[in-house]
Structures are given as C-alpha cells and as structure tokens.
Amino acid sequence: MEQDFSTHKLHYFSLILILIVGYSGFLFFSFDRSAQLLIGIAVSLSYAIWGTVHHFAEHNLNWKIMVEYTMFSLISLAVILSLVMRA
C-alpha cells in the first residue's frame, strides 16, 4: 500500500478532492434537498469512475473490481438518499 500511494499520489489526491468537494457541497446546500441528491449522485458516480481509472492505470482492472466500486457507490448513495429524504 505504501508503494502504491507513493507511485499514485495524483490518483489519491483526486479521490480526496472528490470527497472533500462533495462533502463541502453537501453541507453548503443543506437547505436544498434536490441539490444534495444531485451532489450525492455526482460523488457516487465520480468514485466509481475514479476506481475504474485507477485500476486501469495499475493494469489490474477486472470485472470484480468494477462490481465492487459500483456496489459501494450504490450502497453509499442509498445511505445518502435515506438521510436526505428523511430530513
């Protein structure tokens, strides 16, 4: 993992940036549920795309990895939706 981080600093920086911008946008639009929904969808989609691009660059992309990133994104989106719709 340490070697992976040092060789792909830009990849991990972009992931952290995606998550921070998404979180900040979610807080900034705390009054607008539809904006929060769109932000949640955008962050989930961005995370799945990031995972695909990252593993493609490492030359170890396969269908199991793609399913893992997709499922994690969908589960996270479901949690966000349940929180946004409940509030």
N, C-alpha and C positions, 0 to 999 in steps of 0.2 A: 504494500500500500504506500509506503513512504517513497519508494522509487516511482510509483505511478503518479503520485502527487507532484513530485519534482519535475517529471517529464511532461505533465499536462496542466501546468499552472493556469494557462488561459482557459482551459475547459472548466476547471473547478471555480475559477473566478467568475466565469459567465454563469455558472449554476448558482453561485451565491448571489450574484447580481439579480438574476431572475427572481429568486426567492425574496430578496430584500425589497425589490421594486414591487412585487406582488403584495407583500405584507404591508408595505407603506401605502399602496393604493387602496388596499382593503380598509385600512384604518382611516385614510383620508376621506373615503366615500362611505363612512359609517352610517350616514343618513340616507343613502340611496341603495336599496337592496338590489335593484337591477344592475347597477354598476358593479356591486360586489359579486354578483353572479357572473357577469362578463369577465371580471378580473380573475375569479376562480377558474373559469373555463380556460382563459388565456394562460394562466400559470400551469395548470394541469397539462395542457397541450404542449407548452414550452418545455416542461420537464420531460415528457415522453420523447419529444424531438431531441432534446439535449442528450438523453440516454442513448438514443439511436445513433446520433452523430458521434458521440464519444466512443462507443464501442466499435463503430465503423472505422474510426481513426486508429483504434488499437488493433484492428483486424481480428476481432473476436466476436463480431456480431452474428447472432443466430436467432432463430425464431423464439427460443425460450427466453432470451434476454428481452426481446421486443415485447413478448407477452407480459413479462414481469414489470417492465416500465409502464405498459399500458394499464395493467390491472392496478398497480399502485396509484397511478394518476386517477383512475376511475373511482377507486375507494376514497382517495383524498377529496375528490370532487364531491362525492356523495356526502362526506362529512361536512364539507363547506356548505353544500346545499341545505343540509338539515339544520345547520346553525343559522344560516341566513333566513330561511323560510320560517324558522321558529321564532326569531326575534321580533 
